[in-house]
Amino acid sequence: MSLTFCQVGHHTTPNTFAGVKADLFRYWDINGDGQIQTEEIAQIARSEFTSSDTDGDGFVSGRQLANGSTRAC
């Protein structure tokens, strides 16, 4: 399963809901092919979890998640 995105531009306005969605899409589209695949989302989730679980207990709090992201959009 994949979702297709019609790219309007390379820069979005993050203060709009559409801009946030476009930024999120680019973040999830790891290989940059204009589609999101479940494998890409799973890869990001694993990476975010690992970088956020700063105490290594296998759990991530909201605070850890907010401070732990290492991947730039």
Secondary structure, DSSP 8 states (H G I E B T S, - for coil): -EEE-----S---TTSHHHHHHHHHHHH-TT-SSEEEHHHHHHHHHHHHHHH-TT-SS---HHHHHHH-----
